[in-house]
Amino acid sequence: MNDAQLIEISRSVDSYITTLLNKYEITPLSLAAVLLARTMVLNNEAGSTEDFVKLLQGVAENPPQRNETKVH
C-alpha cells in the first residue's frame, strides 16, 4: 500500500463517517464509540488484538497535537 492509497482510503472513510453522522443524527463521540467497539471486534476476530491494544496505548501515551488531527 502506498501513500496515495492511504489518502484515498482516509477520504472514503471520512465521507462514510459523515454520511453516518447525518443519517443517524448521532454525535461524533457516540459514533466514535460504536466504530471503536466494532474495530475491537474486528481485531479480535482477526487475531490481532495484542497489536491493536499496543496501537491504542501508543496513541494514549502520545496523542496527536490539535493541529495534526485534520481530517483529509
Secondary structure, 3 states (H helix, E strand, C coil): CCHHHHHHHHHHHHHHHHHHHHHHCCCHHHHHHHHHHHHHHHHHHHCCHHHHHHHHHHHHHCCCCHHHCCCC
